[in-house]
Amino acid sequence: MTRRLVVIGNGMAATRLVQRLVERDPARFAITVVGDEPHPAYNRIQLSPLLAGEKTAAQIPLLPAEWYTRHGVCLRSGEAVDEVDIQQRRLRIAETWLPWDELVFATGSRPFIPPLPGIDRPQVMPFRTLADVERILAIPGPAVVIGGGVLGVEAAAALRRHGGEVTLLHRGSGLMAPLTDAFAADELRQQLEARGIRCVLACRIAAIDADGVRLADGRVFRAARVVLATGVQPDSRLAAQSGVLCQRGIVVDRQMASSLPGISAIGECCEIDGQTWGLVAPCLRQAEVLADRLCGAPGEGFVWQDAGTRLKVTGIELFSAGEQQAGEQDDIYTSWDPIDRHYRRLLLRDGRLRGVLLMGDCTAAAALTARLESDEPVTVDWLFDPSSTQPQAAGIMTMTKPVLVLVGHGMVGHHFLEQCVSRNLHQQYRIVVFGEERYPAYDRVHLSEYFAGRSAESLSLAAGDYFIEHGIELRLGEAVATIDRDARLVRDAEGHEIHWDKLVLATGSYPFVPPIPGNDLAGCFVYRTLDDLDRIAAHAAAAKSGVVIGGGLLGLEAANALKQLGLETQVVEFART
């Protein structure tokens, strides 16, 4: 008998859970997802690039709307659950009661709003949801960001990309503490200030006024909009009101089961052994664990090794994993390249690696993070790697984990990665992927649907936080210029080198352009990639007609695409048949 499963929340963890349930046992549950945001589920990691204008809202949905219809999943967006009746196993949405056999809380977290005078002014807003981004961007003028953690730094950098005055206020003495040390925090401050962001540290806010933010020392910073990046807290309010055991979050065991039968919780709203999680990767893993249990095949339960935090600011590379606050018995190894501004810091305890902090060159992030919980003795050589530009580093470091370099991230390249992951090769190798395009691998077979409204995100073959989850380094927009077989090196167009133990070429094919006069004119395009389609669409906006050269399958698809763009279209084929 099909059981009724209701998921409260429509974020990344909820979406991963529903995907896995549909994949593993589509007939087991009649699934309903209730989300209070009016939008489809989207990639929350991309909110900072969205605020910066580097992404569009159309690029960040996790699944197209038709996916839910195709798999029989009832999606109720823009609706809030008002009450959960544990005894009757039902929940109330407005005046409607919805019954359930299994209930999953995936309510995420909510922003912490500091109790400041003026905090309720209309120009004050958190930075947490897609709607928040839309509100922030709708107000022009100088901006003040309150909070110098990861989210605050990303928000300030994103707003500065639009021009205008941006001030970052932080009550601590160093940005992104405790993920950074004093040196990295100050280097980050200098890089932000070089971009025109005013950083004010160790400050106390007195009030938010109508036209600015006033500090306790009397200084005032102009602000048409005030963005709060002051932390989050698990949103366990509904669960607590319903009688589910909650402390900091909804208390669950390592199978994601709550204190009451038939009720589970995943993601940022839950708590295991006193710990909560604010990063995407562990939340996705929790969804996998719960899917296994609900499908009748429970695994070993949720266990998480720190995969690190990476700052998402274009042009500033910073990665932190493990512990950064050193004890009296801990040792600290550091290296600093003042020319390229590369900083590396390793925290050792009893000779074993327990903390990693990288700034500038973060290519060794996956390799070093994999050693955080190992008993492998650390040597000073770990401060360097073969691709380092520092002279003293040449030839020093030999990582235990061999390096597998994949050149090309198309459909075949990504399928190869999936096969590596299925065989646990990502645990045995440090995998580095070079993709010449700016998009991750996508479904080329359905490329023509891009003109019919499908987004690049929905065409993507890499769901969610795939690369972070599996420790794979993806370098998009980076073309490999040369391969040195003798030295076992690949070099990118800027001359950066990386050593390889295994090299896989999945570079695909390139379009044949007939050697005819005019093939380099501004209105002449190939039909091969998403970037090609973007260029065609942009040009078509001011065009009336189009000609497709080539009457094969791809040519006919291209012709259909031009028709969808409203162009009068003709196909030219040189072959007789």
C-alpha positions as CSV (number, residue, x, y, z in Angstrom):
1,M,0.0,0.0,0.0
2,T,1.3,3.4,-1.0
3,R,2.1,5.5,2.1
4,R,1.6,9.3,2.3
5,L,4.8,11.2,2.9
6,V,4.8,14.9,3.5
7,V,7.9,17.1,3.5
8,I,7.7,20.5,5.2
9,G,10.2,22.7,3.5
10,N,11.4,22.9,-0.1
11,G,15.1,23.6,0.1
12,M,18.1,21.7,-1.1
13,A,17.9,18.9,1.5
14,A,14.2,18.3,0.9
15,T,14.8,18.2,-2.9
16,R,17.6,15.7,-2.5
17,L,15.4,13.5,-0.3
18,V,12.5,13.5,-2.8
19,Q,14.9,12.8,-5.7
20,R,16.4,9.8,-4.0
21,L,13.0,8.4,-2.9
22,V,11.7,8.7,-6.5
23,E,14.8,7.0,-7.9
24,R,14.9,4.1,-5.4
25,D,11.3,3.2,-4.9
26,P,8.9,5.4,-6.9
27,A,5.8,3.4,-5.8
28,R,6.4,3.4,-2.1
29,F,5.2,6.9,-1.3
30,A,2.7,9.5,-2.4
31,I,4.9,12.5,-1.8
32,T,3.7,16.0,-1.0
33,V,6.3,18.9,-0.6
34,V,5.1,22.0,1.1
35,G,7.3,25.1,0.8
36,D,6.5,28.6,2.1
37,E,8.6,30.3,-0.6
38,P,6.7,31.0,-3.9
39,H,9.6,29.9,-6.0
40,P,10.6,26.3,-7.0
41,A,13.5,24.8,-5.0
42,Y,16.7,26.6,-5.9
43,N,20.5,26.3,-5.2
44,R,21.0,28.5,-2.2
45,I,24.7,28.4,-2.7
46,Q,24.2,30.6,-5.8
47,L,22.5,33.5,-3.9
48,S,25.8,35.4,-3.6
49,P,26.6,35.1,-7.3
50,L,22.9,36.1,-8.0
51,L,23.3,39.2,-5.8
52,A,26.5,40.0,-7.7
53,G,24.8,39.7,-11.1
54,E,27.0,36.8,-12.0
55,K,23.9,34.5,-12.1
56,T,20.3,35.0,-13.0
57,A,17.3,33.7,-11.1
58,A,16.5,31.4,-14.1
59,Q,19.9,29.7,-13.6
60,I,19.5,28.5,-10.0
61,P,16.4,26.3,-9.8
62,L,17.3,22.7,-8.8
63,L,14.6,21.0,-10.8
64,P,12.3,22.0,-13.6
65,A,8.6,22.2,-12.7
66,E,7.8,19.3,-15.1
67,W,10.0,17.0,-13.0
68,Y,7.4,17.0,-10.2
69,T,4.5,16.3,-12.5
70,R,6.4,13.5,-14.3
71,H,7.2,11.7,-11.0
72,G,3.8,12.3,-9.4
73,V,5.1,14.6,-6.7
74,C,2.7,17.1,-5.4
75,L,4.5,20.5,-4.9
76,R,2.7,23.1,-2.9
77,S,4.8,26.3,-3.2
78,G,4.0,29.5,-1.4
79,E,2.1,27.8,1.3
80,A,2.9,27.6,5.0
81,V,2.1,24.9,7.5
82,D,0.2,26.4,10.4
83,E,-0.2,23.4,12.6
84,V,0.9,19.8,12.9
85,D,-1.5,17.4,14.7
86,I,0.7,14.6,15.9
87,Q,-2.2,12.5,17.3
88,Q,-4.3,12.6,14.2
89,R,-1.2,12.5,11.9
90,R,-2.3,15.5,9.9
91,L,-1.2,19.1,9.3
92,R,-3.1,22.3,8.6
93,I,-2.4,24.6,5.7
94,A,-4.8,27.6,6.1
95,E,-8.2,25.9,6.4
96,T,-7.2,22.6,4.8
97,W,-6.0,19.5,6.7
98,L,-3.5,17.2,5.0
99,P,-3.0,13.7,6.3
100,W,0.4,11.9,6.5
101,D,1.9,8.6,7.4
102,E,5.5,9.8,7.4
103,L,6.4,13.4,8.1
104,V,9.7,15.1,7.4
105,F,10.8,18.5,8.7
106,A,13.2,20.2,6.3
107,T,12.5,23.7,7.5
108,G,16.1,24.9,7.3
109,S,17.2,27.8,9.4
110,R,16.1,31.4,9.8
111,P,18.3,34.5,10.1
112,F,19.2,35.8,13.5
113,I,17.9,39.4,13.8
114,P,19.9,41.4,16.4
115,P,17.9,43.5,18.8
116,L,19.0,46.9,17.6
117,P,17.1,50.1,17.7
118,G,15.7,50.7,14.2
119,I,16.1,47.0,13.2
120,D,12.4,47.0,12.0
121,R,12.9,49.8,9.5
122,P,11.8,49.0,5.9
123,Q,15.3,49.4,4.4
124,V,16.7,46.6,6.8
125,M,16.6,43.1,5.4
126,P,18.3,39.8,5.8
127,F,20.2,37.9,3.1
128,R,18.8,34.5,3.2
129,T,16.3,33.8,0.4
130,L,15.7,34.6,-3.3
131,A,13.1,37.1,-2.2
132,D,15.7,38.8,0.0
133,V,18.0,39.2,-3.0
134,E,15.2,40.7,-5.0
135,R,14.4,43.2,-2.2
136,I,18.1,44.1,-1.8
137,L,18.6,44.8,-5.5
138,A,15.4,46.8,-5.8
139,I,16.7,49.6,-3.6
140,P,19.5,51.8,-5.1
141,G,22.0,53.8,-3.1
142,P,24.7,53.2,-0.5
143,A,24.6,49.9,1.3
144,V,25.8,48.8,4.8
145,V,26.3,45.1,5.5
146,I,26.2,44.1,9.1
147,G,28.3,41.0,9.9
148,G,31.7,40.0,8.7
149,G,31.3,36.2,8.5
150,V,31.3,34.3,5.2
151,L,27.8,35.5,4.2
152,G,28.6,39.2,5.1
153,V,31.8,39.2,3.1
154,E,30.0,37.6,0.1
155,A,27.2,40.1,0.3
156,A,29.5,43.1,0.5
157,A,31.6,41.9,-2.4
158,A,28.4,41.2,-4.5
159,L,26.9,44.6,-3.9
160,R,30.2,46.4,-4.7
161,R,30.1,44.8,-8.2
162,H,27.1,47.0,-8.9
163,G,29.1,50.1,-8.0
164,G,28.2,52.5,-5.3
165,E,29.2,52.9,-1.7
166,V,29.4,49.7,0.4
167,T,30.4,49.5,4.1
168,L,31.0,46.2,5.9
169,L,30.5,46.5,9.7
170,H,31.8,43.7,12.0
171,R,31.9,43.5,15.7
172,G,35.0,41.2,15.8
173,S,38.6,42.2,15.1
174,G,39.0,39.8,12.1
175,L,36.8,38.9,9.2
176,M,35.4,35.4,8.9
177,A,36.5,34.3,12.4
178,P,36.8,31.6,13.5
179,L,37.4,30.2,10.0
180,T,40.5,32.4,9.5
181,D,43.6,33.4,11.6
182,A,44.7,37.0,12.1
183,F,46.9,37.0,9.0
184,A,44.3,35.7,6.6
185,A,41.6,37.9,8.0
186,D,43.8,41.0,7.5
187,E,44.7,39.9,4.0
188,L,41.0,39.5,3.2
189,R,40.3,42.9,4.6
190,Q,43.0,44.4,2.4
191,Q,41.6,42.7,-0.7
192,L,38.1,43.9,0.0
193,E,39.2,47.5,0.6
194,A,41.2,47.3,-2.7
195,R,37.8,46.8,-4.3
196,G,36.4,49.9,-2.7
197,I,34.6,48.2,0.3
198,R,35.0,50.1,3.5
199,C,35.6,47.6,6.3
200,V,34.9,48.7,9.9
201,L,36.0,46.2,12.5
202,A,35.6,45.9,16.3
203,C,32.7,48.2,16.2
204,R,29.4,48.4,18.1
205,I,26.2,49.5,16.5
206,A,24.1,52.0,18.4
207,A,21.1,52.3,16.1
208,I,19.8,52.1,12.5
209,D,18.5,55.5,11.5
210,A,16.3,56.5,8.6
211,D,19.3,57.3,6.4
212,G,22.3,55.4,7.9
213,V,23.8,53.2,10.6
214,R,25.1,54.9,13.8
215,L,27.9,53.4,15.8
216,A,28.4,53.7,19.6
217,D,31.5,56.0,19.0
218,G,29.3,58.5,17.1
219,R,30.4,57.6,13.5
220,V,27.5,57.4,11.0
221,F,27.6,55.5,7.7
222,R,25.1,56.3,5.0
223,A,22.7,53.5,4.0
224,A,19.7,53.4,1.7
225,R,19.7,49.6,2.5
226,V,21.0,47.7,5.4
227,V,21.8,44.0,4.8
228,L,21.9,41.7,7.8
229,A,24.4,38.8,7.7
230,T,24.4,38.2,11.5
231,G,24.1,34.5,11.5
232,V,21.3,31.9,11.4
233,Q,19.5,29.6,13.8
234,P,17.7,26.3,13.2
235,D,14.0,26.9,12.4
236,S,12.5,24.3,14.7
237,R,9.5,26.4,15.9
238,L,6.8,24.4,14.2
239,A,8.3,21.1,15.4
240,A,8.6,22.4,18.9
241,Q,5.0,23.6,18.9
242,S,3.9,20.2,17.7
243,G,5.5,18.4,20.6
244,V,8.6,17.1,18.8
245,L,11.7,17.2,21.1
246,C,13.9,20.2,20.2
247,Q,16.9,21.8,21.8
248,R,19.0,24.0,19.5
249,G,17.3,22.2,16.6
250,I,15.0,19.3,16.1
251,V,16.7,16.4,18.0
252,V,17.3,13.4,15.7
253,D,19.4,10.2,15.8
254,R,21.9,9.3,13.1
255,Q,19.1,7.8,11.0
256,M,17.4,11.2,11.1
257,A,14.5,9.9,13.2
258,S,13.0,12.3,15.8
259,S,11.7,11.6,19.2
260,L,8.3,10.6,17.8
261,P,7.6,7.6,15.5
262,G,7.0,8.5,11.8
263,I,8.6,11.9,12.1
264,S,12.1,12.7,10.8
265,A,14.1,15.9,10.2
266,I,17.0,16.7,7.9
267,G,19.1,19.7,7.1
268,E,19.8,22.9,9.0
269,C,16.8,22.5,11.2
270,C,18.0,19.3,12.9
271,E,20.5,18.5,15.7
272,I,22.5,15.4,16.2
273,D,24.4,14.9,19.5
274,G,24.3,18.6,20.2
275,Q,25.6,19.7,16.7
276,T,23.8,21.5,13.9
277,W,25.0,22.0,10.3
278,G,24.9,25.2,8.3
279,L,26.6,23.9,5.1
280,V,25.0,22.2,2.2
281,A,27.1,19.1,1.8
282,P,26.2,17.5,5.2
283,C,22.6,18.4,4.8
284,L,22.5,16.5,1.4
285,R,24.2,13.6,3.1
286,Q,21.4,13.5,5.7
287,A,18.8,13.4,3.0
288,E,20.6,10.3,1.5
289,V,20.6,8.6,4.9
290,L,16.9,9.2,5.5
291,A,16.0,8.1,1.9
292,D,17.8,4.8,2.6
293,R,15.9,4.2,5.9
294,L,12.5,5.2,4.4
295,C,13.0,2.8,1.5
296,G,13.7,0.0,4.0
297,A,17.5,-0.3,3.5
298,P,19.0,1.7,6.4
299,G,22.7,2.2,6.2
300,E,25.2,3.0,9.0
301,G,23.7,6.3,9.7
302,F,24.9,9.9,9.4
303,V,28.6,10.5,9.9
304,W,30.3,13.7,8.6
305,Q,33.9,14.6,8.1
306,D,34.5,18.3,7.7
307,A,34.7,19.1,4.0
308,G,35.6,22.7,4.5
309,T,34.1,26.1,3.7
310,R,35.0,28.0,0.5
311,L,34.4,31.8,0.1
312,K,32.3,32.5,-3.0
313,V,33.7,35.8,-4.1
314,T,35.0,36.1,-7.7
315,G,38.7,36.9,-7.6
316,I,39.3,36.0,-3.9
317,E,40.1,32.4,-3.1
318,L,39.8,31.3,0.5
319,F,39.3,27.9,1.9
320,S,39.1,26.7,5.5
321,A,38.6,23.2,7.0
322,G,39.0,21.7,10.4
323,E,40.2,23.6,13.4
324,Q,41.8,27.1,13.2
325,Q,42.1,28.0,16.9
326,A,45.4,26.6,18.1
327,G,45.8,25.2,21.6
328,E,49.0,25.4,23.7
329,Q,50.3,22.1,22.5
330,D,49.4,22.6,18.8
331,D,51.9,23.4,16.1
332,I,51.3,25.9,13.2
333,Y,53.0,25.7,9.8
334,T,52.6,28.6,7.5
335,S,53.9,29.8,4.1
336,W,53.3,33.1,2.4
337,D,54.1,34.1,-1.2
338,P,54.0,38.0,-1.2
339,I,54.2,38.2,-5.0
340,D,51.2,36.0,-5.8
341,R,49.7,36.5,-2.3
342,H,49.3,32.8,-1.6
343,Y,48.9,31.8,2.0
344,R,48.9,28.3,3.5
345,R,48.4,27.5,7.2
346,L,48.4,24.0,8.7
347,L,47.4,23.3,12.3
348,L,49.0,20.1,13.8
349,R,48.1,18.3,16.9
350,D,50.4,15.5,18.0
351,G,52.0,15.6,14.6
352,R,48.7,15.0,12.8
353,L,46.9,17.5,10.5
354,R,43.8,19.0,12.2
355,G,43.3,22.3,10.4
356,V,43.8,23.7,6.9
357,L,43.6,27.4,5.8
358,L,44.3,28.4,2.2
359,M,44.2,31.8,0.6
360,G,45.1,32.6,-3.0
361,D,46.0,29.2,-4.3
362,C,43.4,26.7,-3.1
363,T,44.2,23.9,-5.5
364,A,45.4,21.6,-2.6
365,A,42.1,22.0,-0.7
366,A,40.7,18.5,-1.4
367,A,44.0,16.7,-1.0
368,L,44.7,18.3,2.4
369,T,41.1,18.0,3.7
370,A,41.2,14.3,3.0
371,R,44.1,14.1,5.5
372,L,42.4,15.9,8.3
373,E,41.3,12.8,10.2
374,S,44.2,10.5,9.1
375,D,47.1,9.4,11.3
376,E,49.6,10.3,8.5
377,P,52.5,12.3,10.0
378,V,52.7,15.8,8.7
379,T,55.9,17.3,7.4
380,V,56.7,20.9,6.5
381,D,56.7,19.8,2.8
382,W,52.9,19.8,3.0
383,L,53.1,23.6,2.9
384,F,53.9,23.3,-0.8
385,D,52.8,21.4,-3.8
386,P,54.1,20.8,-7.3
387,S,52.1,23.6,-8.9
388,S,53.3,26.2,-6.4
389,T,55.0,29.3,-7.9
390,Q,57.3,29.6,-4.8
391,P,60.9,28.7,-5.8
392,Q,61.6,26.7,-2.6
393,A,58.6,24.5,-3.3
394,A,59.8,23.0,-6.6
395,G,59.8,19.2,-6.3
396,I,59.4,19.1,-2.6
397,M,55.9,17.8,-1.9
398,T,54.9,14.3,-2.9
399,M,51.3,13.9,-1.8
400,T,50.2,10.4,-0.8
401,K,47.1,10.8,-2.8
402,P,47.9,10.6,-6.5
403,V,46.4,13.2,-8.8
404,L,44.0,12.4,-11.6
405,V,43.5,15.2,-14.1
406,L,40.4,15.2,-16.4
407,V,40.6,17.6,-19.3
408,G,37.0,18.2,-20.6
409,H,33.8,18.3,-18.7
410,G,31.2,17.4,-21.2
411,M,28.6,14.5,-21.0
412,V,31.3,11.8,-21.4
413,G,33.6,13.5,-19.0
414,H,30.9,13.8,-16.3
415,H,29.9,10.2,-16.8
416,F,33.5,9.3,-16.2
417,L,33.4,11.2,-12.9
418,E,30.2,9.5,-11.9
419,Q,31.9,6.1,-12.5
420,C,34.9,7.2,-10.5
421,V,32.6,8.2,-7.6
422,S,30.6,4.9,-7.8
423,R,33.9,3.0,-7.5
424,N,35.2,5.3,-4.7
425,L,38.1,6.5,-6.8
426,H,37.4,10.0,-5.6
427,Q,38.7,8.8,-2.2
428,Q,41.8,7.3,-3.8
429,Y,42.7,10.2,-6.1
430,R,42.7,14.0,-5.9
431,I,40.6,14.6,-9.0
432,V,41.0,17.9,-10.8
433,V,38.7,18.7,-13.8
434,F,39.3,21.4,-16.4
435,G,36.3,22.6,-18.3
436,E,36.8,25.1,-21.0
437,E,33.2,26.3,-20.9
438,R,31.8,28.4,-18.1
439,Y,28.9,25.9,-17.4
440,P,29.3,22.5,-15.8
441,A,28.5,19.5,-17.9
442,Y,25.0,19.6,-19.4
443,D,22.7,17.5,-21.5
444,R,23.7,18.3,-25.1
445,V,21.0,15.9,-26.5
446,H,18.3,18.4,-25.3
447,L,20.3,21.5,-26.1
448,S,17.6,22.8,-28.5
449,E,15.1,22.9,-25.5
450,Y,17.2,25.9,-24.2
451,F,15.4,28.1,-26.7
452,A,12.0,26.7,-25.5
453,G,12.6,28.0,-22.0
454,R,14.8,25.3,-20.3
455,S,17.4,26.8,-18.1
456,A,21.1,26.0,-18.0
457,E,20.6,24.7,-14.5
458,S,17.9,22.2,-15.5
459,L,20.1,20.9,-18.4
460,S,23.0,20.5,-15.9
461,L,24.2,16.9,-15.3
462,A,25.7,17.8,-11.9
463,A,23.0,18.1,-9.3
464,G,23.3,20.4,-6.3
465,D,26.7,20.5,-4.6
466,Y,28.1,17.4,-6.4
467,F,31.7,18.5,-6.6
468,I,32.0,19.8,-3.0
469,E,30.3,16.7,-1.7
470,H,32.8,14.4,-3.4
471,G,35.9,16.5,-3.0
472,I,36.4,17.0,-6.8
473,E,38.0,20.3,-7.9
474,L,36.1,21.7,-10.9
475,R,37.9,24.5,-12.8
476,L,35.3,26.1,-15.2
477,G,36.4,28.5,-17.9
478,E,40.0,27.2,-17.8
479,A,41.4,25.7,-20.9
480,V,44.5,23.5,-20.8
481,A,47.0,25.0,-23.2
482,T,49.8,22.4,-23.1
483,I,50.5,18.9,-21.9
484,D,54.0,18.0,-20.9
485,R,54.2,14.2,-21.0
486,D,57.8,14.0,-19.8
487,A,57.2,16.2,-16.7
488,R,53.6,14.9,-16.3
489,L,52.3,18.5,-16.2
490,V,49.3,20.3,-17.7
491,R,49.5,24.1,-18.1
492,D,46.5,26.4,-18.5
493,A,46.4,29.5,-20.7
494,E,47.9,31.6,-17.9
495,G,50.9,29.3,-17.4
496,H,49.7,27.7,-14.1
497,E,50.8,24.1,-13.8
498,I,49.5,21.0,-12.1
499,H,51.2,17.7,-11.8
500,W,49.3,14.5,-12.8
501,D,49.7,10.8,-12.1
502,K,46.8,9.9,-14.3
503,L,45.6,12.0,-17.2
504,V,42.2,11.5,-18.9
505,L,41.3,13.4,-22.1
506,A,37.5,13.9,-22.7
507,T,37.8,16.9,-24.9
508,G,35.0,15.9,-27.3
509,S,34.8,17.3,-30.8
510,Y,34.7,20.8,-32.3
511,P,32.4,22.0,-35.1
512,F,33.6,21.9,-38.6
513,V,33.3,25.4,-40.2
514,P,33.3,25.3,-44.0
515,P,36.2,27.3,-45.5
516,I,33.9,29.7,-47.3
517,P,34.2,33.5,-47.5
518,G,32.3,35.3,-44.8
519,N,32.4,32.5,-42.2
520,D,33.9,35.0,-39.7
521,L,31.3,37.6,-40.0
522,A,29.5,38.9,-36.8
523,G,26.3,37.1,-37.7
524,C,27.8,33.7,-38.4
525,F,27.6,31.2,-35.5
526,V,28.2,27.5,-34.8
527,Y,25.6,25.5,-32.9
528,R,27.4,23.5,-30.3
529,T,27.4,25.0,-26.8
530,L,25.2,27.0,-24.4
531,D,27.4,30.0,-25.0
532,D,26.8,29.5,-28.8
533,L,23.0,29.5,-28.1
534,D,23.3,32.6,-25.9
535,R,25.1,34.4,-28.8
536,I,22.5,33.3,-31.3
537,A,19.6,34.4,-29.1
538,A,21.2,37.8,-28.5
539,H,21.8,38.3,-32.2
540,A,18.3,37.0,-33.1
541,A,16.6,39.7,-31.0
542,A,17.4,42.2,-33.8
543,A,17.1,39.9,-36.7
544,K,14.3,38.8,-39.0
545,S,15.6,35.7,-40.8
546,G,18.2,33.0,-40.4
547,V,19.9,30.4,-42.5
548,V,21.2,27.0,-41.2
549,I,24.0,25.4,-43.2
550,G,23.7,21.6,-42.9
551,G,20.6,19.5,-43.1
552,G,21.5,16.7,-40.7
553,L,19.9,16.1,-37.4
554,L,21.8,18.9,-35.7
555,G,21.0,21.3,-38.5
556,L,17.3,20.5,-38.3
557,E,17.3,21.1,-34.6
558,A,19.1,24.4,-35.1
559,A,16.5,25.4,-37.7
560,N,13.7,24.6,-35.2
561,A,15.5,26.7,-32.6
562,L,15.6,29.7,-35.0
563,K,11.9,29.2,-35.6
564,Q,11.3,29.3,-31.9
565,L,13.2,32.6,-31.8
566,G,10.7,34.0,-34.3
567,L,13.0,34.0,-37.4
568,E,12.1,33.1,-40.9
569,T,14.4,30.1,-41.4
570,Q,15.9,28.3,-44.4
571,V,18.1,25.2,-44.4
572,V,20.9,24.8,-46.9
573,E,22.3,21.3,-47.5
574,F,25.2,20.6,-49.9
575,A,24.6,16.8,-50.2
576,R,22.1,15.6,-52.8
577,T,20.3,13.3,-50.4
